[in-house]
Every structure is written in C-alpha cells, then in structure tokens.
Amino acid sequence: MTWVPAECTLPSEERPLRAAEFDELFAAALRELARPEPTLLRLTLDGADAVATATRDLVTRESACCSLFDFTLTRTPDGALQVEVRVPADRADVLDGLAARAAAATAGGPP
C-alpha cells in the first residue's frame, strides 16, 4: 500500500479493500496505460456501461478521501472510457505507485 498518500482520510482498515477495488477494475477493464507527464496518468478502460458505472463510483469515493487526485472521465471516439488522473507536482510518487499497481494488475502479477 505504498502508493496511498499520507493525505488520504480513508480509514486504514478500509485501504486494502479500496486497493482491491482498483486492482479488480484494472485486471478486468484496463486496455491501455500511458504516462504522458509525470503528474498525469491516462488509463483507457473497456467502455461497457457496467465498467463506466463502477469507475465513476470508485473515483467519486476516492476523490472524497484523497483530495490530491484529480480524476477526469471521458468517452473516446471508439467508445472506450478514458480516465485521467492528475496529482500535484510534489506528489508524482503517488501516481508512480498507482501506475505500477495498474500495470501489475493487468499483467496478472502481484500489485
């Protein structure tokens, strides 16, 4: 859980559950991961309605406890769901951890 920022207000006992939700989302729906800037992570997910609903719910809950994340969800022309995650420049390390977790989940390895 090294990617969880110190600013996170989610109770410690709930953090593994939240991380598991991200892992499940990444393993099931992540199509592409890009890091165009140190403070920007771009995730392209399957565009199914169920994925979009689950993603909106997850990022809404994450935004409520970790205000340093700025999530933007958009549909791509081919119908995929694109999630952009931005963080302040001094917290790029948190984004490093989230990107590593996404890459590991899609590869089937341990986060």
DSSP file (Angstrom, degrees, kcal/mol; ACC not computed):
  #  RESIDUE AA STRUCTURE BP1 BP2  ACC     N-H-->O    O-->H-N    N-H-->O    O-->H-N    TCO  KAPPA ALPHA  PHI   PSI    X-CA   Y-CA   Z-CA
    1    1 A M    >         0   0    0      0, 0.0     3,-1.4     0, 0.0    96,-0.0   0.000 360.0 360.0 360.0  28.4    0.0    0.0    0.0
    2    2 A T  T 3   +     0   0    0      1,-0.3    95,-0.1    95,-0.1     0, 0.0   0.681 360.0  64.6 -69.0 -16.4    3.0    2.3   -0.5
    3    3 A W  T 3  S+     0   0    0     94,-0.2    -1,-0.3    93,-0.1    95,-0.2   0.613  75.0 105.6 -82.2 -10.5    1.1    4.3   -3.2
    4    4 A V  S <  S-     0   0    0     -3,-1.4     2,-0.0    93,-0.1    11,-0.0  -0.569  74.2-127.4 -72.8 122.4   -1.5    5.5   -0.7
    5    5 A P    >   -     0   0    0      0, 0.0     3,-1.7     0, 0.0    -1,-0.1  -0.341  10.5-122.8 -72.0 151.4   -0.8    9.2    0.0
    6    6 A A  T 3  S+     0   0    0      1,-0.3    -2,-0.1     3,-0.0    60,-0.0   0.787 110.8  65.1 -60.5 -27.9   -0.4   10.4    3.6
    7    7 A E  T 3  S+     0   0    0      2,-0.0    60,-0.3    59,-0.0    -1,-0.3   0.599  74.6 118.8 -71.6 -10.9   -3.3   12.9    2.9
    8    8 A C    <   -     0   0    0     -3,-1.7    58,-0.2     1,-0.1    57,-0.1  -0.356  45.9-168.5 -62.9 129.3   -5.7   10.0    2.5
    9    9 A T        +     0   0    0     56,-2.5    -1,-0.1    -2,-0.1    57,-0.1   0.365  47.5 120.1-100.1   3.3   -8.5   10.2    5.0
   10   10 A L  S    S-     0   0    0     55,-0.2     5,-0.1     1,-0.1    -2,-0.0  -0.511  78.6-100.7 -66.2 131.5   -9.8    6.7    4.3
   11   11 A P    >>  -     0   0    0      0, 0.0     3,-1.9     0, 0.0     4,-0.9  -0.242  29.0-119.1 -55.6 141.6   -9.6    4.6    7.5
   12   12 A S  G >4 S+     0   0    0      1,-0.3     3,-0.8     2,-0.2    -2,-0.1   0.832 112.0  57.1 -52.5 -39.1   -6.6    2.3    7.5
   13   13 A E  G 34 S+     0   0    0      1,-0.2     4,-0.3     2,-0.1    -1,-0.3   0.718 107.3  49.5 -69.7 -18.7   -8.7   -0.8    7.7
   14   14 A E  G <> S+     0   0    0     -3,-1.9     4,-2.0     1,-0.1    -1,-0.2   0.601  89.2  83.6 -92.1 -13.0  -10.6    0.1    4.6
   15   15 A R  H <X S+     0   0    0     -4,-0.9     4,-2.7    -3,-0.8     5,-0.2   0.894  87.2  51.1 -62.5 -43.1   -7.5    0.8    2.5
   16   16 A P  H  > S+     0   0    0      0, 0.0     4,-2.1     0, 0.0    -1,-0.2   0.881 110.3  51.6 -62.2 -33.7   -6.8   -2.8    1.4
   17   17 A L  H  > S+     0   0    0     -4,-0.3     4,-1.7     2,-0.2    -2,-0.2   0.909 110.8  47.0 -67.0 -41.5  -10.4   -3.1    0.3
   18   18 A R  H  X S+     0   0    0     -4,-2.0     4,-2.0     2,-0.2    -1,-0.2   0.916 111.2  51.4 -65.9 -43.0  -10.2    0.1   -1.8
   19   19 A A  H  X S+     0   0    0     -4,-2.7     4,-2.6     1,-0.2    -1,-0.2   0.896 107.9  53.0 -60.5 -39.3   -6.9   -1.1   -3.3
   20   20 A A  H  X S+     0   0    0     -4,-2.1     4,-2.7     2,-0.2    -1,-0.2   0.867 105.4  54.6 -64.3 -36.0   -8.5   -4.4   -4.2
   21   21 A E  H  X S+     0   0    0     -4,-1.7     4,-2.3     2,-0.2    -1,-0.2   0.919 110.1  45.8 -62.9 -43.2  -11.3   -2.5   -6.0
   22   22 A F  H  X S+     0   0    0     -4,-2.0     4,-2.9     2,-0.2     5,-0.2   0.928 112.2  51.7 -63.9 -44.1   -8.7   -0.7   -8.1
   23   23 A D  H  X S+     0   0    0     -4,-2.6     4,-2.9     1,-0.2     5,-0.2   0.921 110.6  48.1 -57.9 -45.1   -6.9   -4.0   -8.8
   24   24 A E  H  X S+     0   0    0     -4,-2.7     4,-2.2     2,-0.2     5,-0.2   0.915 112.3  48.8 -63.0 -43.6  -10.2   -5.6   -9.9
   25   25 A L  H  X>S+     0   0    0     -4,-2.3     4,-2.7     2,-0.2     5,-0.5   0.946 114.4  45.2 -61.1 -48.4  -11.0   -2.7  -12.2
   26   26 A F  H  X5S+     0   0    0     -4,-2.9     4,-1.7     1,-0.2    -2,-0.2   0.927 114.2  48.3 -62.2 -45.7   -7.6   -2.7  -13.7
   27   27 A A  H  <5S+     0   0    0     -4,-2.9    -1,-0.2    -5,-0.2    -2,-0.2   0.868 120.7  36.5 -64.2 -36.8   -7.5   -6.5  -14.2
   28   28 A A  H  <5S+     0   0    0     -4,-2.2    -2,-0.2    -5,-0.2    -1,-0.2   0.814 133.4  14.6 -86.5 -31.8  -10.9   -6.6  -15.8
   29   29 A A  H  <5S+     0   0    0     -4,-2.7    17,-2.1    -5,-0.2     2,-0.3   0.571  81.1 118.0-128.8 -10.3  -11.1   -3.5  -17.8
   30   30 A L  E  << +A   45   0A   0     -4,-1.7    15,-0.2    -5,-0.5     3,-0.1  -0.487  23.2 166.3 -72.1 124.1   -7.7   -1.8  -18.4
   31   31 A R  E     +     0   0A   0     13,-3.6     2,-0.3     1,-0.4    14,-0.2   0.756  65.6   6.7-100.1 -37.1   -6.9   -1.6  -22.1
   32   32 A E  E     -A   44   0A   0     12,-1.7    12,-2.9     2,-0.0     2,-0.4  -0.999  54.4-160.1-153.0 145.6   -4.0    0.9  -22.1
   33   33 A L  E     +A   43   0A   0     -2,-0.3     2,-0.3    10,-0.2    10,-0.2  -0.997  16.9 174.7-128.8 130.9   -1.9    2.8  -19.7
   34   34 A A  E     -A   42   0A   0      8,-2.6     8,-3.1    -2,-0.4     3,-0.1  -0.983  22.7-162.5-137.4 148.7    0.0    5.9  -20.6
   35   35 A R  E     +     0   0A   0     -2,-0.3     6,-0.2     6,-0.2    -2,-0.0  -0.665  20.0 165.3-127.7  74.9    2.1    8.4  -18.6
   36   36 A P  E    S+     0   0A   0      0, 0.0    -1,-0.1     0, 0.0     5,-0.1   0.720  72.6  17.2 -67.8 -21.0    2.4   11.5  -20.9
   37   37 A E  E >  S-A   40   0A   0      3,-0.9     3,-1.7    -3,-0.1    -3,-0.0  -0.969  83.3-110.3-144.1 155.8    3.5   13.7  -18.0
   38   38 A P  T 3  S+     0   0    0      0, 0.0    57,-0.1     0, 0.0    58,-0.1   0.795 121.2  41.5 -58.0 -27.3    5.0   13.0  -14.5
   39   39 A T  T 3  S+     0   0    0      1,-0.1    48,-1.6    56,-0.1     2,-0.4   0.258 107.0  73.6-105.0  12.0    1.8   14.3  -12.9
   40   40 A L  E <   -AB  37  86A   0     -3,-1.7    -3,-0.9    46,-0.2     2,-0.5  -0.986  51.2-176.1-132.9 125.9   -0.7   12.6  -15.4
   41   41 A L  E     - B   0  85A   0     44,-2.5    44,-2.9    -2,-0.4     2,-0.6  -0.982  11.3-160.7-116.1 128.2   -1.7    9.0  -15.7
   42   42 A R  E     -AB  34  84A   0     -8,-3.1    -8,-2.6    -2,-0.5     2,-0.5  -0.947   7.8-174.0-115.0 119.9   -4.0    8.1  -18.5
   43   43 A L  E     -AB  33  83A   0     40,-3.1    40,-3.3    -2,-0.6     2,-0.6  -0.946  10.3-157.5-113.7 128.9   -5.9    4.9  -18.3
   44   44 A T  E     -AB  32  82A   0    -12,-2.9   -13,-3.6    -2,-0.5   -12,-1.7  -0.939  20.5-174.1-107.7 120.5   -8.1    3.6  -21.1
   45   45 A L  E     -AB  30  81A   0     36,-3.8    36,-2.2    -2,-0.6   -15,-0.2  -0.707  36.7 -82.1-111.9 160.4  -10.7    1.2  -19.9
   46   46 A D        -     0   0    0    -17,-2.1    -1,-0.1    -2,-0.3    34,-0.1  -0.349  41.4-135.8 -51.8 138.0  -13.3   -1.0  -21.6
   47   47 A G        +     0   0    0     31,-0.1    -1,-0.1    33,-0.1     5,-0.1   0.286  53.8 137.8 -90.2  11.3  -16.3    1.2  -22.3
   48   48 A A     >  -     0   0    0      1,-0.1     4,-2.5   -19,-0.1     3,-0.2  -0.221  63.8-119.8 -57.3 146.9  -19.0   -1.1  -21.2
   49   49 A D  H  > S+     0   0    0      1,-0.2     4,-2.6     2,-0.2     5,-0.2   0.880 113.8  53.6 -57.2 -40.3  -21.8    0.6  -19.2
   50   50 A A  H  > S+     0   0    0      1,-0.2     4,-2.4     2,-0.2    -1,-0.2   0.888 109.5  48.4 -63.7 -38.3  -21.1   -1.5  -16.1
   51   51 A V  H  > S+     0   0    0     -3,-0.2     4,-2.7     2,-0.2    -2,-0.2   0.921 111.7  49.4 -66.2 -44.2  -17.4   -0.6  -16.2
   52   52 A A  H  X S+     0   0    0     -4,-2.5     4,-2.6     2,-0.2    -2,-0.2   0.912 112.4  47.5 -62.7 -42.8  -18.3    3.1  -16.6
   53   53 A T  H  X S+     0   0    0     -4,-2.6     4,-2.2     2,-0.2    -2,-0.2   0.936 114.4  45.9 -63.8 -47.0  -20.7    3.0  -13.6
   54   54 A A  H  X S+     0   0    0     -4,-2.4     4,-2.4    -5,-0.2    -2,-0.2   0.883 113.6  50.1 -64.0 -38.6  -18.2    1.1  -11.4
   55   55 A T  H  X S+     0   0    0     -4,-2.7     4,-2.8     2,-0.2     5,-0.3   0.926 109.5  49.8 -67.5 -45.3  -15.4    3.5  -12.4
   56   56 A R  H  X S+     0   0    0     -4,-2.6     4,-2.0    -5,-0.2    -2,-0.2   0.924 113.1  47.6 -58.4 -44.4  -17.5    6.6  -11.7
   57   57 A D  H  X S+     0   0    0     -4,-2.2     4,-2.2    -5,-0.2    -2,-0.2   0.930 113.4  47.9 -62.1 -46.2  -18.4    5.2   -8.3
   58   58 A L  H  X S+     0   0    0     -4,-2.4     4,-2.4     1,-0.2    -2,-0.2   0.928 113.7  44.8 -63.9 -47.0  -14.8    4.3   -7.4
   59   59 A V  H  X S+     0   0    0     -4,-2.8     4,-2.4     2,-0.2    -1,-0.2   0.830 111.1  55.0 -71.0 -29.4  -13.3    7.6   -8.4
   60   60 A T  H  X S+     0   0    0     -4,-2.0     4,-1.4    -5,-0.3    -1,-0.2   0.937 111.9  43.4 -64.7 -45.3  -16.0    9.5   -6.6
   61   61 A R  H  X S+     0   0    0     -4,-2.2     4,-0.9     1,-0.2    -2,-0.2   0.884 114.6  50.1 -67.0 -37.6  -15.3    7.7   -3.4
   62   62 A E  H >X S+     0   0    0     -4,-2.4     4,-2.4     1,-0.2     3,-0.6   0.898 108.1  52.7 -68.2 -39.7  -11.5    8.0   -3.9
   63   63 A S  H 3< S+     0   0    0     -4,-2.4    -1,-0.2     1,-0.2    -2,-0.2   0.839 103.6  59.3 -62.5 -33.1  -11.8   11.8   -4.5
   64   64 A A  H 3< S+     0   0    0     -4,-1.4    -1,-0.2     1,-0.2    -2,-0.2   0.801 118.2  28.0 -67.8 -29.2  -13.8   12.1   -1.3
   65   65 A C  H << S+     0   0    0     -4,-0.9   -56,-2.5    -3,-0.6     2,-0.4   0.652 125.7  43.3-107.6 -18.7  -10.9   10.7    0.8
   66   66 A C    ><  +     0   0    0     -4,-2.4     3,-1.7   -58,-0.2    -1,-0.2  -0.744  61.5 177.3-129.7  84.1   -7.9   11.7   -1.3
   67   67 A S  T 3  S+     0   0    0     -2,-0.4    -1,-0.1   -60,-0.3    -4,-0.1   0.605  70.4  75.0 -68.0 -11.5   -8.3   15.2   -2.5
   68   68 A L  T 3  S+     0   0    0     19,-0.1     2,-0.3     2,-0.0    -1,-0.3   0.746  80.4  85.8 -74.1 -20.0   -4.9   15.3   -4.2
   69   69 A F    <   -     0   0    0     -3,-1.7     2,-0.5    -7,-0.2    18,-0.2  -0.645  61.1-164.7 -80.5 135.0   -6.2   13.1   -7.0
   70   70 A D  E     -C   86   0A   0     16,-2.3    16,-2.3    -2,-0.3     2,-0.4  -0.953  12.4-167.5-118.1 108.3   -8.0   14.9   -9.8
   71   71 A F  E     -C   85   0A   0     -2,-0.5     2,-0.4    14,-0.2    14,-0.2  -0.790   9.6-175.7 -99.6 136.7   -9.9   12.4  -11.9
   72   72 A T  E     -C   84   0A   0     12,-2.1    12,-2.9    -2,-0.4     2,-0.5  -0.994   6.4-164.4-129.7 126.1  -11.4   13.2  -15.3
   73   73 A L  E     +C   83   0A   0     -2,-0.4     2,-0.3    10,-0.2    10,-0.2  -0.935  17.4 160.8-112.1 130.5  -13.6   10.6  -17.1
   74   74 A T  E     -C   82   0A   0      8,-2.3     8,-3.6    -2,-0.5     2,-0.4  -0.972  37.2-116.1-142.6 157.4  -14.3   10.9  -20.8
   75   75 A R  E     -C   81   0A   0     -2,-0.3     6,-0.2     6,-0.2     5,-0.1  -0.780  28.5-138.3 -91.1 137.9  -15.5    8.6  -23.7
   76   76 A T    >   -     0   0    0      4,-2.5     3,-2.3    -2,-0.4    -1,-0.0  -0.500  30.9-100.9 -87.2 164.8  -13.1    8.1  -26.6
   77   77 A P  T 3  S+     0   0    0      0, 0.0    -1,-0.1     0, 0.0    -2,-0.0   0.804 124.4  53.9 -57.3 -28.6  -14.4    8.1  -30.2
   78   78 A D  T 3  S-     0   0    0      1,-0.0   -31,-0.1     2,-0.0    -3,-0.0   0.388 124.0-102.8 -88.6   6.3  -14.2    4.3  -30.2
   79   79 A G  S <  S+     0   0    0     -3,-2.3    -1,-0.0     1,-0.3     2,-0.0   0.415  76.0 136.1  93.3  -2.1  -16.4    4.1  -27.1
   80   80 A A        -     0   0    0    -34,-0.1    -4,-2.5     1,-0.1     2,-0.6  -0.288  57.0-116.3 -71.7 164.7  -13.7    3.3  -24.5
   81   81 A L  E     -BC  45  75A   0    -36,-2.2   -36,-3.8    -6,-0.2     2,-0.5  -0.921  26.2-158.5-104.8 122.3  -13.7    5.1  -21.2
   82   82 A Q  E     -BC  44  74A   0     -8,-3.6    -8,-2.3    -2,-0.6     2,-0.5  -0.885   4.8-167.2-105.0 129.0  -10.6    7.2  -20.6
   83   83 A V  E     -BC  43  73A   0    -40,-3.3   -40,-3.1    -2,-0.5     2,-0.5  -0.964   1.3-165.9-115.7 118.9   -9.6    8.1  -17.0
   84   84 A E  E     -BC  42  72A   0    -12,-2.9   -12,-2.1    -2,-0.5     2,-0.5  -0.910   3.1-166.2-104.3 131.4   -7.1   10.8  -16.5
   85   85 A V  E     -BC  41  71A   0    -44,-2.9   -44,-2.5    -2,-0.5     2,-0.3  -0.972   7.7-175.8-119.5 119.5   -5.6   11.0  -13.0
   86   86 A R  E     -BC  40  70A   0    -16,-2.3   -16,-2.3    -2,-0.5   -46,-0.2  -0.871   3.8-179.6-114.7 148.6   -3.6   14.2  -12.1
   87   87 A V        -     0   0    0    -48,-1.6   -18,-0.1    -2,-0.3     5,-0.1  -0.940  39.2 -85.6-136.9 160.4   -1.7   15.0   -9.0
   88   88 A P    >   -     0   0    0      0, 0.0     3,-2.3     0, 0.0   -20,-0.0  -0.293  45.9-107.7 -61.8 155.0    0.3   18.0   -7.8
   89   89 A A  G >  S+     0   0    0      1,-0.3     3,-1.1     2,-0.2    -2,-0.0   0.829 118.9  56.5 -56.0 -35.8    4.0   18.0   -8.9
   90   90 A D  G 3  S+     0   0    0      1,-0.2    -1,-0.3     2,-0.1     3,-0.1   0.468 106.3  52.2 -79.2   1.6    5.2   17.2   -5.5
   91   91 A R  G X>  +     0   0    0     -3,-2.3     3,-1.3     1,-0.1     4,-1.0   0.068  64.6 118.8-122.8  24.0    3.1   14.1   -5.3
   92   92 A A  H <>  +     0   0    0     -3,-1.1     4,-2.1     1,-0.3     5,-0.1   0.782  68.7  69.2 -59.3 -26.3    4.1   12.4   -8.6
   93   93 A D  H 3> S+     0   0    0      1,-0.2     4,-1.8     2,-0.2    -1,-0.3   0.842  94.4  54.7 -61.5 -33.3    5.4    9.5   -6.4
   94   94 A V  H <> S+     0   0    0     -3,-1.3     4,-2.0     1,-0.2    -1,-0.2   0.900 107.9  48.9 -66.3 -40.3    1.8    8.6   -5.6
   95   95 A L  H  X S+     0   0    0     -4,-1.0     4,-2.7     2,-0.2    -2,-0.2   0.853 105.4  58.8 -67.8 -34.4    1.0    8.4   -9.3
   96   96 A D  H  X S+     0   0    0     -4,-2.1     4,-2.3     1,-0.2    -1,-0.2   0.931 107.6  47.1 -56.1 -45.8    4.1    6.2   -9.8
   97   97 A G  H  X S+     0   0    0     -4,-1.8     4,-2.2     2,-0.2    -2,-0.2   0.898 111.9  48.5 -65.3 -41.9    2.6    3.7   -7.3
   98   98 A L  H  X S+     0   0    0     -4,-2.0     4,-2.3     2,-0.2    -1,-0.2   0.901 112.0  49.8 -65.9 -40.2   -0.9    3.8   -8.9
   99   99 A A  H  X S+     0   0    0     -4,-2.7     4,-2.5     2,-0.2    -2,-0.2   0.906 111.1  49.1 -64.1 -41.8    0.6    3.3  -12.3
  100  100 A A  H  X S+     0   0    0     -4,-2.3     4,-2.4    -5,-0.2    -2,-0.2   0.896 110.5  51.0 -64.2 -39.6    2.7    0.3  -11.1
  101  101 A R  H  X S+     0   0    0     -4,-2.2     4,-2.4     2,-0.2    -2,-0.2   0.914 111.0  48.1 -64.1 -43.4   -0.4   -1.2   -9.4
  102  102 A A  H  X S+     0   0    0     -4,-2.3     4,-2.1     2,-0.2    -2,-0.2   0.927 112.2  48.9 -63.2 -44.6   -2.3   -0.9  -12.7
  103  103 A A  H  X S+     0   0    0     -4,-2.5     4,-1.4     1,-0.2     6,-0.2   0.907 112.8  47.8 -62.6 -42.1    0.5   -2.4  -14.7
  104  104 A A  H  X>S+     0   0    0     -4,-2.4     5,-2.0     1,-0.2     4,-0.6   0.898 110.0  52.2 -66.5 -40.3    0.8   -5.3  -12.3
  105  105 A A  H ><5S+     0   0    0     -4,-2.4     3,-0.6     1,-0.2    -1,-0.2   0.889 111.0  46.7 -65.0 -38.7   -2.9   -6.0  -12.2
  106  106 A T  H 3<5S+     0   0    0     -4,-2.1    -1,-0.2     1,-0.2    -2,-0.2   0.787 111.5  51.7 -74.8 -25.2   -3.1   -6.2  -16.0
  107  107 A A  H 3<5S-     0   0    0     -4,-1.4    -1,-0.2    -5,-0.2    -2,-0.2   0.534 113.7-118.5 -85.8  -6.3   -0.1   -8.4  -16.1
  108  108 A G  T <<5S+     0   0    0     -4,-0.6    -3,-0.2    -3,-0.6    -4,-0.1   0.582  73.2 125.0  81.6   8.8   -1.7  -10.8  -13.6
  109  109 A G  S   <S-     0   0    0     -5,-2.0    -1,-0.3    -6,-0.2    -2,-0.1  -0.358  71.7 -74.7 -94.1 177.0    1.2  -10.2  -11.1
  110  110 A P              0   0    0      0, 0.0    -1,-0.1     0, 0.0    -3,-0.0  -0.473 360.0 360.0 -71.1 142.3    1.1   -9.0   -7.5
  111  111 A P              0   0    0      0, 0.0    -7,-0.1     0, 0.0    -6,-0.1   0.491 360.0 360.0 -69.0 360.0    0.4   -5.3   -7.0
